[in-house]
Amino acid sequence: MRHAGGSSLSSRFCEALLLLILAAAQSFLLPHTPPPRPSTLSTHTLTMFTTDGHNDDDAAKRGHLHGFGVPDHKPSILQTITAQRYEDVRLAQSQVPSAELEARIAVFDQAHGPPLNLFERIRAEDKPIALAAEFKRASPSKGDIALDLIAAEQGVKYTNAGAGILSVLTEPKWFKGSLQDMQDVRLATEKGLQPLRPAVLRKDFVVEEYQILEARAHGADTVLLIVTILEVDRLQRLIKTSRAWGMEPLVEVNTLPEMEIALDAGAKVIGVNNRNLHTFQLDLGTTERVMEAARKRDLSWDKQTGDILLAALSGISARADVVRYEKAGVSVVLIGETLMRAADPSQAVRELLGLEESARGASTLIKVCGITRVEDAMVATQAGANLIGTIFCASARKVTGEESAAVVEAVRKFGERTKRVLLYVEEVTTAATGAAAAAVVPMSPAWFAHWQKELLRVTRRTPLVVGVFQDNSLEEITALVEASGVDLIQLHGDETVGFAGEISRKTGVPCIKVVHVPHDAAATAEGMGRILAGLQQEEGGSEGGPIALLLDTSVGNQKGGSGANFDWSLAATAQAEGFPVIVAGGLVPENVEGALAMALPFGVDVSSGVEASPGVKERGKVLNFIGRVRAFK
């Protein structure tokens, strides 16, 4: 541990340097073979989470752990990762003893100064809310995110844009991070980028004091301590050790009992994870619910005067999310995947902090249609697509219910959900400020505006899968919707508004209706106006119907799939009439910006324009298309 008393910094530095030299010499003179990495996780590290019979002392220390007291409990992925980290620590200790790390800490501090206090660094932030920007190459739930990014370069971009905290994943197997990543970030951002440098967080599964030494030796200012993987006495010990080495830890909770444990342990900076790390289910309301434990204790979490400081972790992807937590009194938001996938991370940070207006394309709905393979669906979702289309009608891209179900399963897993999250309802209301709620007339501009907002809200969190049909029977559609689990139905033929409403009432699944726009000059703004105005007059239109309209090109008798585009000014006409529309037909990476500039539609839909061959998407084209849309200003 740290040296106490009145020894001078220089004498401590000399002593540390001597220890470092002796440790290196010992390693040279007495080489050892590190123990092999265990092929299976130790029984102890896995059974710490569960027990067949337990006493009151066990329950007090471990009762909050997932699966505690369940004899046949199967460890979650989080518990598997944690168990592996216990083994990783044993291996690391055999290679680099604690004494050597202590010596390295003294050398690092001599050259770069002591760590920042996280509590004070947050309070010193000149913005209403501090942003913790994360460097994360991969995750168990999302797979590879951005393997080619360089930690130091990303850290500089975050810092220049205004991030006050830099979170760096250092777990190597599932997150593909390293301690070197963290040290590189610290060294690249410690001078000249901000008046006060950002605090560097070691984001890992810290279970032993040794990992705190590792963090300090590699430039960390703070470490993450996750309550759900730590016994109560271990949490208390790790908090004490962190502070002894000059670091105020970020203590992570997900439930009210975990919040109580963190408060009892004396945590000062508490991060509420909106994602349950055992199930990967996401709920942005978790932060507001869990903070009630502090309210009941009459504790304040005001950024400047509070007893504690609160951070919201996970699932934050838009400025509206940041504003939500700012209003709740949260002092920090941690954002990772959104920034790692951003075409311009600096701009993304500024937009999230409200320092720069978002690019118009950032809120454009993107649908990638004609998906036949799970791997193509993953490329599109990882790149930021909101909707994934699978086609059930006659097409070179037609899939079976089973093939679509495989896509649905993969997309749901990526979106951290297990069921449909957007359900059809016909009783829609709206209310102006200070006015009573008023019923919205189906098929009116207000109806489509409501559903536009809902689609954007839902798909910002999790992509949805669309099943595309063309003049199929009600029974055929119902059977395939049930077999595949698609989230939305797209009617691409001559189906009526009433038919769309009937299907949605029967299945609970909302519909998108296609409006076919001729490729030639026959299509006019006047004609488009008549089509839109006639939606309410169609049979059944006064009761309900599609929640969105998609304009696609028709060439002769071919309805869609022609690769031709229509006059995009007609989409602008629809938008001007108050009908938000999705534009499809002939879109490619090279012309999508033109469509956006002319019509600024609610959404864009691409299929053949990003293919290598019918039904097979080309990764580069998909990334190019989505990147151009998102960057459009």
N, C-alpha and C positions, 0 to 999 in steps of 0.2 A: 504494500500500500504506500501511500504518499509519506514522505519524510516530514516529521513534525518538528516543532521547536524553532530555533533561530538560525538554522544553517542557511547560508547565503545561496542565491541562485547559482552563482558560479561554482561553489563547492559541490552543490547538488549535480550540476551539469558534469563536472569532472568525474564525480563518483559514478554517475550514470554511464558516462563514456567508457570508464574502466570496466563496468559490468558488461557493457555491450561488447568490448574487445575480448573479455574473458569468455563470454558466451560463445562468441564466434570461434575463439581458439579451441574451446572445448569441443565444439561441433567438428572442427577440423581434425583434432587429435583423436577424438573418440567417435568416429562415425557410427551411426546406428541405422539399422534398416527399419523404416517405419512399418508399423503393423498394417497388414492388408486391410483394405476397406471391407467392412463386414458385408457379406452377401445378403444377410437378413438383419432386420432391426432387432435389437436386444429385447428380451422379454420384459425387462424392467421398464424400459422407456415407453413401451406400448401399454403395459398394465398400470402405469401411473394414472391413466385416465379412467380406469374401471377397477372394480373389485367385487368379489362374490359376497363378502360380508364385511361390513365396516362399522367401526365404533364412532362415537360422537366426535372424537378428535379428528378422525379421518374426514368426516363430513364437514367439519369446520374449515379444514384446510383445502379439501378437494371437492367439496360438494357441488361447486359451480362448474366443474369441468364436464364437458360434453360426454355423456355416456356413463358418468360415475354411478356405480351401484348396479349396473346392468351387466350380468355375467356374460351374455352373448353379444355384447356391444362390438360392432365393427368400427375400427378407428376411421375417422373422417380423413380426407386428404390433408387437412390442416394438422391433424394429430400425427399422420404419417410423416409429413415434412418436419414437424417438431422432433419426433423420435430420431429422424435422420440427423438433425442438427446436434443432438446429444452425442451421436457417434462422431460427427464431424469435429466437434470440440475435442473429443478424446484424441483423435488423430492429430489435430493441430497442436495440442499441448505436447505431444510426443516429439514434434518437430521443432517447435519454437516455445521454449519454456516461458512462464510468466515473468521471470526476472529479466529476460531479454526484452519482452514487450515494455516493461516498466522503464528500462533503459532507453528504449526507442521513444517513449513518450517524453521523457526529459529532453532528449535531443530535438524532437519535433517542436516542443514548446519553446525551446531556446531560439529556434530558427523562425518560428511562425507565430508565437504567442499562445496564450492559454485559450481554452474554448469559450465561446459565447454562452451566456446563460439564456436558455430558451425562453424562459418566462419574461426576462427583461428585454430580450430581442423582439418578442412579439409586441410588448408594450411600446417599444421604441419605433415601431412601424408607423410611418406617416400617413398610411392609407386607412380608411375605415375598417378594413379587414385585410389580414395578411394572407398571401397565397403561398402555399407550399407546393412547389412544382416538382414532380417526381420523374426520375429516370428509371425506366423499367423495360427491359428488353422482351420479356415474356411473362406469362402467368399460367397457373394451372387451369384456370377457367377459360382464358382467351387464346392460349397457345402463344406462338411467336407473334410479337407485336412490331418490333423494329430492331432486328438483329444487327443492322449495319450502322446504327447511329453510334457516335463516339461520345462517351459520357462527358468529357471536359467541354467539348464544343456545345453540347446541348445545355450544360450548366451555365455557360457564358450567355447563351441566348436567353435562357430563363432570367438570369440576373439582370441583364441589360434591359429587359422588359419590365422589371419591377418585382420579381419574386423575392420574398423575404426569407424563405426557407427552401432548401434544396434537399429533397428526399431521394436517397440512392439505395436501390435494392442491392444487397450484397450476397444473397443466397444463390449458389451457383447452379443447382440442378434444375429446379422448376422455374426460377426467375432469370437464370443465366446472367447473374450479376457477380460482382467481385469486390473485395476490399480495395483493390487497385482502382476500380471505377470511382469509388468514393474519395480516395485520396487525390485522384486526378481532378475531380470536381472541386475539392477544397482548394487545391493549389492554383487552379485556373481562375477562381473567383474571389480570392482573398484580398485583392488590391485593385483600386481604381475604377471599379465598375459601378459601385454605389457608395454614398457617403458612409454607410455602415454595411459591411459585407453580410451576405445571407448566412444564416445558421445551416450547418450541414447535419442531416439526420441519417443515422445508420438504420435503414429499414430492413429488418431481418427478424428471425425468430430467436430472440435472445433468451437463453435459459441458464447461462452460467456466467459467473463474474469474469471469466477469461474472455468472453466476447466483448465485454465492456473495455477491457484492456486493449483488445484488438482494435476496437472502434477508436479509442483515444490515440493509439499509435499510428493510425491512418488518417487522422485529422478530423474526426467527427466532433461535433459540438453537443450532440444528444443522441440517444438511442431510443428505439421503440420497445416498449414492454407490453406484451399482449396478455391481458388478464385471463382470457379463456384457455391459455396453455400453461399457466403458472399456478402452482399451489400458493396459498395465501402467504405462508412464511417465506417462500422463495421470492415472491413479488416484493415483499417488504425488504428482503435482503438485497435484491437487485437495485431497488430505489436507493437504499442507503449506500451501496457501492458506487452507483452512478454519481451521486452527489459528492462522495469522498474524492472522486476523480474530477470534480469540477463540472459535472454535467447534470442538468435538470432533465430527467427523462420525459418523453411523451408516453403516457400510459393509455393504452387503447382498451375500450369497452364496447360491448354491443347490446347489453341487456341492463335492466335496472339492478339486478343482483350484482352484476359485475361493476356497475357504477358505485354501488355501496361499498364494495371491496376496495375499489380504487380510492374513494374518499377516506375510508378507514385507514388505508395505508399511507395517507398523507400526500397523495398525488396533487401536484400543483397545475400541471398542464395535462388535460384529459382529452383524448381524441375519441369521438363516438363514430364507430364504423357503421355505416349504413348497410353494409354487406355482412351477412352472417357467413363467416369464413368456414363453417362446417358444411353448410348447404349451398353457399354461393348465392342465396336469394338476396335481392336488393330491395330496400325500402327507404326512400329518402326521408320518411317521417320518423325514422329511428332516432335521429339526433334530438328532435324536439321532445320526443317521449322520454328519452333517457335523462335529459337535463332536469326533469322534474325531481329526481332524487336530490339534486343540489338545492332546488327551490325549497323542498320540504325541510332542509337543514338550515334554511335562511342564509345560504351562501350566495354570494354575488359572483357573477362571471363577467362583469363589466371589464372591457379591455384595459382601461386605465386604473380602475380602483378595485377591481374584483378580488375576492379571496382565491379564486381559481380562474383559469382560462380554458375555454372550450374550443375544440377543433372539430370540424365535420369532415369525415373521411369517406371516400368512395362514392361513385355514381354521379359526381358533379361534372356536368358537361356544357353548361350554358351560363350566360350572364344572369339569367333569371334565377338559377339555382344559387348563385353567389349572393344575389340580393336577398333571396329568401332567408339564408342563414345569417346574413348581416342584420336583418330586421329582428332575428331571434336572439341577437346578442353574441353570436359566435365570433370568435376572434381570428380563427384560421380556417381556411378551406384547403384541403389537400386534393390535388388533381394530377392524375397520372396518364391514363390511357388516352384521354382526349388530346393531351399535349404531345404525347409520343407519336400519335397518328397525324398530327397537324402538319399541313404542308409548310406553314410558317409558324413555328413555335412561339417566336417573339410576338407576332401579331396576335396569336391565340391568347397569350398571357395578358396582353393589353386589353383585348376585348373582354376577357373574363373579369378583369379589374375595373372595367368601365372607363378605361383611359382612351379607348378608340372604338368607334362604331364598328359593329360586325360587318363583314362582307355580306352583300345581299345573297350571295350563293350559299352562305352558311346555313340559312334557314330554308333552302330549296329541298323539297322531297325528291329523293333519287330512287328510281326503280330500275333494277337490272332484271330483264325478263328473258325467258327462254332458257332457264337454268335446267340442265339435265344431270349435272354431277354435283355431289356434295362439295368437292374441292373447289369448284367454281363459285358455289354459294359462299364458301368461307373467304375466298379472295374478295368478293364483293362486300360482304359484311365487315370484314376487317378493314377495308378501305373506306367504309363509311356509308354504304348504301342503306337506305331506310326500308326498302321493299325488295323482296326476291320473288320473281315470277316463275311459276311452273305451269306448263301448258297442257291441258287435257283434251284439246280439240285437234282436228287434223292439222298437222304441222311436222316439219322435219325435226322439231324440238319437242314433240309430244312425249309425255312421260306417263307411267302407270301410277295408280294410287300408292303403291308400295314405294316406288322411286321418289315420289313427292314426299311421302312420309319420312324417308331418310333425310331429305333436305330439311323438312320441318324440325326433325329431332336435332339436327346439327345447329340450325339457326336458333332454336330455343335454348340449347345449351350455351351457345355464344352469348345470347341475351339474358342468361341467368334467370330463366323462367321454366315452368313445367306445364303451363296451360295457356289458353288464349287470354289476352289482356285487354282487348278492345271488343266490346259486345254491342250489338245493335239495339238501339232503343228508339222509339218514335216520339216519346214525350220529351221534347227538347225545349228548354226555356232560355230566355236571355233577359238581362236587366241592365238598363243604363244606370249610371251612378245616381244613387238616391231614389231610384224608381223601383216599383214592385216588379217581380218576375213576370214576364209575359211569355205566352206560348209562341213557339216558332212554327211557322207554316212550313210543312214539308215541301221540298223542291224549290224553296225560295232562296234568294241569295243568303239570307241569315242562316238557313238550314245548312248550306254548304260551308259557310264561314265557320259555323260551330264545329262541323266535322273536320274541317281543315285544321283548326286549332287542336282538336283531339288527336288527329293523326300525327301531327308534328310533335305533340307532347309525348305520345306513347313511343313513336319510332326514334325519338332522340335517345331513349333509354335502351330500347331493344328492337331490332329489326323484325318485320313481319313477313310472312310468306303469303303470296297471292296465288290462288288457283284460277287459271284462265279458261273460260268456257265459251262456246259459240253455238247458240241455238240448240243446246242440250235440253233434255226434258228435266222437269223438276225432280223426278226420281233419280235420274242419272247424276245430277249435280249433288243432291243430298247424299247419295251413297259415296261419291268420291270425296266430298267434304268430310264426311265421317271417317272414311278410310285413311285419308291423308293428314287430317288435322290442320289444314290451311287456315290462316287467320282472316283472310279476305277473299271474296269472290269477285272476279272480273268478268263481266258479261260483254263479249266481244262481237255479238251478232246483232240481230234485230229485236232482241228482247225488250219488252216494254218496261216502263217505270213500275207498273203494277206487278209485273212478274218479279222484278228485283225485290220489291217489298215483301212479296209472298215468300220468296226464298229466305230472306233475312229473318222473317218472323218464324219460319219453320226451323231454321238451323241456328239462329242467334248470331250468324256471321254477317257482317256488313258487306255491301256490294259496291263495286265501282262500275259505272256504266260508260261504255264507249260511245262517243259521237263520231261518226265517220265523216271525214271532210274530204271532198274530191280533190284529187291532185291537180286537176285542170282549173280553168278560170271560172267554172260553174259555181264555185263556192264564193259567196259574197258576205260582207258584214251584215247586210240586211237579212240574208238567209240564216246566218248564225244567230242573230237576235231572235228570229221567229222560232228557231229550234229551242233555244233556251227558255223563251217565254211560254212555249207550249208544254214544258215538262209538267207543270201543275195541272194542265188540262187533260193530260193522258189519263186513261182509266186507272184508278188506284193512286194517282199522284197526290191526292189530297190527304191520303192516309199515311204515306211513307214511301220509301224507295231507296235509291242509291245514295251513298254518303259522299261520293266524289264523281267527277266527270273527267274522262280521259279523251282527248282529241287525237285521233289517229288517221293516217292517210288511207284513202280508198282509191284504188286504180281499177277502173272498170268494175268487174264483179268481185275483185279481190279486196277483202276487208282486213287491212293490216298485213304485216309481214312482207311488204313489197320493197322495203328499203328506200322508198321515196318519201319526200317531205311535202307538207302543204304550206300554204301561205301563213306564216306565223303571225301576221297582223290580225288574223281571225282569232287567234288565242288572246291577243291584246284586247280585241273587241269584247270577248267573253269576260276577261278580267275587269274591263271598264264597266261592264254591266253588273258587276258584283258577283260573278260566278268564278270562283277559283278553279283552274283547270290544270290537268297534267298533260304535257305535250309529248307525243310519241310520233314515230314515223320518220325514218331517214336520219336520225341523230347519230353523230359520230363525234369523237373527241375534237375534231377540227371545226365543227360547225355549231357545237352546243352553246358556245358563248354568244353566237349570233342570235340564236333562239332566245336566250335569256335577255339579251339587250333589247330585242324587239318586243317581246311579250311579257317578260318577267313573270313567268307562270308560277303557279303553286308548286309544280313538280315537273320532272322530266323522266322519260322512260326510254331506255336503250336496250336493244337486243342484238341484232345482226351487226350493228356498228362497233361492237367490241368483241367480235368472234374471230377465231382462227379458222373455223369451219362450222357449219350449222350445228348448234347445240354444244359447241366447245368454245368456251370463252378464252380469250388471250389476256393473260395477266397484265401485261404492259398497257394494253388498250383500256382495260377496266380501270386501272389506277390513273391513267391519263385523263379519262373521261370524268371520273369522280373528282380528281384533283382540280380540274379546270372549273367544274361547277362550284366547288367549295371556295375557290379563290376569287370567283367573279365578284366584282364590286359595282 
